[in-house]
Amino acid sequence: MALEIGASDPEVKRLANDCFSVVRTAVAECVRAAQRNGDIDPDADPDDLAYLLLTVIRGSDVVGAYGHSPDRLTSIAESAFALLPRPRHS
């Protein structure tokens, strides 16, 4: 809805952007927590990874909406997580 109506309705666009900003911030904080825990490379940009993850999530929503199986969606999520930068061990 935000994509369709937001293009022509400034209030919908503003609300969608505000919502996206809150979610992006929350995901970036999760990335930072994973960095502190040693699961993600501490040199990786958490904001960039948040955008990447949100893009995968929203894309998965579209794929799921068109009837692809839960197994396919799980595979997409697992592939995305496998691409996240891991810490370098000396």
N, C-alpha and C positions, 0 to 999 in steps of 0.2 A: 504494500500500500504506500509506504513512504517513497518508494522509487517512482510509482506512477503519479500519485497526487502531489508529492513533494516538489516535483518539477514545476508545478503550476501554483502551488499554495505555499506562500512563504512561512506561514505559521506551522504547517505540517513539516516543512523542511527544517525549521528551527527545532521543533520538538524531536524529530528524528536525529538530528545532529547532536542535540543534548543527550539523548538516550545513548547514542553510539559512543559519545565521549565518556560517559559513565562506565559503560561496559568495557571499552578499550582500556580505561584506567584500571579497572578491576583485573582484567586479564594481564596487563603489564605488571601489576602487583603480584599476581600468581607466578609470573615468570621470574620476578625478583626473588620470590620465596624459593623457587626451584634453583636459582643461582646460589642463594645462601646455603641451600641444602646440598649443593654439589652435583645436582642433576643436569644443569645447563651451564654451558661455558659462561663464566662470570664476565668475560669481555664482550659477549653478545649484547646488542642493544635491545633492552626489554620492550621498548615501544615498537621497534620494527617487528619483533617477534609477535607482539600482541596483534599488530595489523595482519601479519601472516596467518596467525591462528584464527582470527575473526573472519578472514577471507575464506579459509578452509571450512569453518563452521557454517557460514552463510551459504557457501557453495554446496555443502552437504545437505543443507535444508532444501535447496532446490532439487538436488538429485533425489533425495528422499520423497519430496512432494510428487515426483514423477514416477513413483512406484518401485524404485529400486530396492532391493532386499536389505534387511538389517545387516546381513553378512557383508554386503557391498559397502554399506556405510561404516561398518566396523573396520573394514580393510582400508578405507580412505583415512579414517582417524589414525589407525596404526601407522600407515605410511607417512602421514604428516608428522606424527610424533617422532618417528625414526629420523626425519630430516632435521630435527632441532639440533643445534650445535651442542655437542657434549664437551665436558671439561677436558683439557689436554693434561695428560698425566706424564710426569717426567720420569 
